[in-house]
Amino acid sequence: MSAGRDEVRELDQTFGALADPTRRRVLELLGKAPQRASELAALTQASRPGMSRHLRVLKDAGLIIERGDDDDARAKVFELDPASWSQAKAWLQRVEDFWSEQLHSFKQLAESHAQQTKGRDVRSASRRRE
Amino acid sequence: MNDRVRITMRVEVVQALAFSVFTEQLDGWWRRGKRYRLSDDSVMTLSPGVGGKLTESFVHRGKARVFEIGVVRVWDPPRQLLIEWRPVNFKERDPSTEVEVSFERAIGHSGEHTLVTLEHRGWSRIRTDHPVRHGQSDSEFLASLGRWWGDLAATLRNRAEPRVPNSE
């Protein structure tokens, strides 16, 4: 389950962003519905400036996006970035590739045993015929 | 999107042989290289029976090292095997993922063969409150990353499919 160097670096940034419990809580909350920064600060009991910093880290890591609030032109709403969804999918694809390669290797070994067994059967059958 | 991967493969051997090669000759088919093992010259072992360990052993700087990767939870030869999969840097209390392998007997034109299905599931069970680790190898890093992504995947799934509660 290996990844390219750039990919690891990119994932490393994500990993760092996820290392903080407040930021993980923010992602959980945004998983339910988009929220304003002020609501997120209240729900996580973080200070407003602290929440701004957390949101910036999550945005830089590509985990969330910011858009205007339909109800209030001055406010911003944060939501999960759909692209991070595709990265999660990519992870599962990597797991699938890992097992697919392993099973091919298993198939080769198992079938080589069957060939040997068949070979032995043919040889012993021909010996019996002799 | 769900939190599992599932692969089925047709193997041209009888069910009992498929099961025994899979379990007894694990080291023979488990691929070598960084992508698959912590060390290229390691030995992979699966001890039979419930509670049996899936381990990778090798010598590092003159010291023998044994890493436990999984524990057998279901041992039903020649039909089924369930391994609790706990990559190297998982702690005891961390929830782990599961690898289930089933061996299904099938008869075709060419005679008896076996359908081997492997399912690796449970990525979304993993909690996120796990300390970040430093100095990990690629494989360790990615092993732990799987848990993080798994949780994120679950969060996103809940959002993406609000009317389909846990469709899997």
Contacts between the chains, C-beta under 8 A, distances in Angstrom:
chain1	res1	chain2	res2	distance
A	1	B	35	6.5
A	1	B	139	6.7
A	1	B	142	4.9
A	1	B	143	6.9
A	1	B	146	7.4
A	2	B	34	5.8
A	2	B	35	4.3
A	2	B	138	5.4
A	2	B	139	6.6
A	2	B	142	6.7
A	3	B	138	7.0
A	3	B	142	6.1
A	8	B	138	6.4
A	8	B	141	6.8
A	8	B	142	7.8
A	11	B	142	8.0
A	11	B	145	6.0
A	12	B	141	7.9
A	14	B	148	7.7
A	15	B	132	6.4
A	15	B	141	7.9
A	15	B	145	6.4
A	15	B	148	6.5
A	16	B	132	7.0
A	18	B	128	6.4
A	18	B	148	5.5
A	18	B	152	7.5
A	19	B	131	7.8
A	19	B	132	4.3
A	21	B	129	6.3
A	24	B	128	4.6
A	24	B	129	7.0
A	27	B	152	6.8
A	27	B	155	6.1
A	28	B	155	6.0
A	30	B	159	8.0
A	31	B	155	3.5
A	31	B	156	6.5
A	31	B	158	5.7
A	31	B	159	4.9
A	32	B	158	7.3
A	32	B	159	6.9
A	63	B	152	7.8
A	80	B	155	7.4
A	80	B	156	6.1
A	80	B	159	6.4
A	84	B	152	6.7
A	84	B	156	7.2
A	85	B	1	7.4
A	85	B	153	7.6
A	85	B	156	4.7
A	85	B	160	6.9
A	87	B	149	7.1
A	88	B	1	7.7
A	88	B	149	4.8
A	88	B	150	7.8
A	88	B	152	5.5
A	88	B	153	3.9
A	88	B	156	6.4
A	89	B	1	6.2
A	89	B	153	7.7
A	91	B	123	8.0
A	91	B	145	7.2
A	91	B	146	6.2
A	91	B	149	4.3
A	91	B	150	7.8
A	91	B	153	7.6
A	92	B	1	7.9
A	92	B	3	7.6
A	92	B	5	5.7
A	92	B	123	7.1
A	92	B	153	7.3
A	94	B	142	7.7
A	95	B	5	5.0
A	95	B	120	5.8
A	95	B	123	7.9
A	95	B	146	6.9
A	96	B	5	4.1
A	96	B	7	6.6
A	98	B	35	7.1
A	98	B	36	7.4
A	99	B	5	6.5
A	99	B	7	5.4
A	99	B	118	5.4
A	99	B	120	6.2
A	100	B	7	5.4
A	101	B	31	6.2
A	101	B	36	7.9
A	102	B	29	7.3
A	102	B	30	6.6
A	102	B	31	6.1
A	102	B	36	7.1
A	103	B	7	5.9
A	103	B	9	4.8
A	103	B	116	6.6
A	103	B	118	6.1
A	104	B	9	7.4
A	105	B	29	4.6
A	105	B	30	7.3
A	105	B	31	5.1
A	106	B	9	8.0
A	106	B	11	7.5
A	106	B	21	6.9
A	106	B	22	6.1
A	106	B	29	4.2
A	106	B	116	7.4
A	107	B	9	5.8
A	107	B	11	4.9
A	107	B	116	7.7
A	108	B	29	7.3
A	109	B	21	5.9
A	109	B	25	6.4
A	109	B	28	5.3
A	109	B	29	4.3
A	110	B	11	5.3
A	110	B	13	4.8
A	110	B	17	6.4
A	110	B	18	5.6
A	110	B	21	4.3
A	110	B	22	7.5
A	110	B	29	7.6
A	111	B	11	6.5
A	111	B	12	5.2
A	111	B	13	6.0
A	113	B	13	6.8
A	113	B	17	6.3
A	113	B	21	6.1
A	114	B	12	6.3
A	114	B	13	4.3
A	114	B	14	7.8
A	114	B	17	6.4
A	117	B	17	7.9
